[in-house]
Amino acid sequence: PVLQIGPEYTFYEKLTTDSVDKLISDLKAKA
């Protein structure tokens, strides 16, 4: 399964720690 958050984000189930950190940072920046 693929989790899509907006057109610029596509994350797969198996995420790396860096990917998770980046996702959280990006979401916080947009909040």
N, CA and C of each residue as an Amber inpcrd file, in Angstrom:
protein
    93
   0.8300000  -1.2090000   0.0000000   0.0000000   0.0000000   0.0000000
   0.8640000   1.2590000   0.0000000   0.3910000   2.2700000  -0.6700000
   1.1290000   3.5260000  -0.7540000   0.3220000   4.6240000  -0.0860000
   0.9920000   5.3910000   0.7560000   0.3310000   6.5220000   1.4080000
   0.6950000   7.7900000   0.6660000  -0.3040000   8.4560000   0.1020000
  -0.0450000   9.6780000  -0.6480000  -0.5630000  10.8760000   0.1290000
   0.3380000  11.8160000   0.3950000  -0.0540000  13.0410000   1.0970000
   0.2370000  14.2020000   0.1610000  -0.7690000  14.6140000  -0.5850000
  -0.5420000  15.6550000  -1.5720000   0.1940000  15.0630000  -2.7680000
   0.3020000  15.8150000  -3.8410000   0.9170000  15.3040000  -5.0710000
   2.4220000  15.1250000  -4.9510000   3.0560000  15.8540000  -4.0300000
   4.5180000  15.8250000  -3.9450000   5.0220000  14.7770000  -2.9770000
   4.1130000  14.1120000  -2.2500000   4.5600000  13.1290000  -1.2680000
   4.0350000  11.7440000  -1.6100000   4.9310000  10.7860000  -1.7200000
   4.5180000   9.3990000  -1.9020000   5.4090000   8.5360000  -1.0300000
   4.8570000   7.9930000   0.0210000   5.6450000   7.1980000   0.9520000
   5.1330000   5.7700000   0.9680000   6.0530000   4.8230000   0.9760000
   5.6680000   3.4200000   1.0180000   5.6480000   2.9360000   2.4570000
   5.0750000   1.7570000   2.6510000   4.9210000   1.2210000   3.9970000
   6.2660000   1.1260000   4.7050000   7.2860000   0.6850000   3.9610000
   8.6020000   0.5450000   4.5680000   9.3490000   1.8610000   4.4290000
   9.3100000   2.6710000   5.4730000   9.9620000   3.9750000   5.4430000
  11.2900000   3.9160000   6.1680000  12.2040000   4.7480000   5.7230000
  13.4610000   4.8820000   6.4490000  13.2650000   5.9200000   7.5380000
  14.1420000   5.9420000   8.4990000  14.0310000   6.9180000   9.5840000
  14.1110000   8.3300000   9.0260000  14.9890000   8.5420000   8.0590000
  15.1300000   9.8700000   7.4700000  13.8390000  10.2980000   6.7790000
  13.2000000   9.3640000   6.0920000  11.9620000   9.6950000   5.3950000
  10.8830000  10.1040000   6.3880000  10.8070000   9.3880000   7.5030000
   9.8070000   9.7050000   8.5230000  10.1020000  11.0720000   9.1280000
  11.3670000  11.3250000   9.4270000  11.7410000  12.6210000   9.9930000
  11.3830000  13.7440000   9.0340000  11.6590000  13.5310000   7.7500000
  11.3760000  14.5680000   6.7610000   9.8740000  14.7900000   6.6520000
   9.1140000  13.7050000   6.6570000   7.6630000  13.8220000   6.5450000
   7.1060000  14.6140000   7.7180000   7.5440000  14.2780000   8.9330000
   7.0650000  14.9700000  10.1240000   7.4430000  16.4440000  10.0680000
   8.6860000  16.7170000   9.6720000   9.1450000  18.1040000   9.5950000
   8.3230000  18.8810000   8.5750000   8.0670000  18.2600000   7.4150000
   7.2990000  18.9320000   6.3740000   5.8780000  19.2090000   6.8380000
   5.2700000  18.2410000   7.5160000   3.9000000  18.4280000   7.9850000
   3.8390000  19.5250000   9.0370000   4.8250000  19.5620000   9.9200000
   4.8600000  20.6010000  10.9490000   5.0560000  21.9710000  10.3130000
   5.8670000  22.0260000   9.2640000   6.1400000  23.2920000   8.5920000
   4.8790000  23.8220000   7.9120000   4.0420000  22.9100000   7.4330000
   2.8160000  23.3200000   6.7430000   1.7020000  23.6520000   7.7270000
   1.8020000  23.1330000   8.9320000   0.7410000  23.3260000   9.9210000
   0.6690000  24.7910000  10.3480000
